[in-house]
Amino acid sequence: MENDRTEVIEADPRREVSETTPRRTEVVDATPHVTEVRNTTRPFSGVDRTESVAYDPFAHRRLIAHRLTQLIYWLFGLVEGLIAIRFVLKALGANPSAGFADFTYRVSGILVAPFVGLFGNLQSQGSVLELNSIVALVVYALIAWLLARLVWIAVGETRSAVTTRSTSFDSRT
């Protein structure tokens, strides 16, 4: 981008024109009393291109901790989903000899077994309000949260250190 500027300067023809700034000066027309001078300022840039690269040395550890936390939540989500389906089927009075209900009761029965006997189950016309399943849901959610926090404390890195490297290229030399 060039900035052209034309000036008319009253000057003595014997006087010399000198500039200290980086400009190109050329005399276009010299008459005894009027001199036309065109000044063109060149754009100045120290470098042509600057490249910066940032690297976080703890990013890999945080990624591993995040993936392990996701795995824990996924597994416990599956467990809690099975227990929740068991609770709904029992509450609605599903036929225990049906294939889906039988499968759900067998698989989730193992998960609810530690909590059987804590409370009595309320029954009414084939529906069962299984409070043991609700307690199991709360306990398994708490265990999942505690395991996820333990993994994050053991593996995860909460600090962030960014290492930056900058390179400048000057192709005008």
Helices and strands as residue ranges (DSSP letters): E 3-10, E 23-30, E 34-41, E 49-55, H 59-92, H 99-112, G 113-115, E 122-124, E 127-129, H 131-154, E 163-169
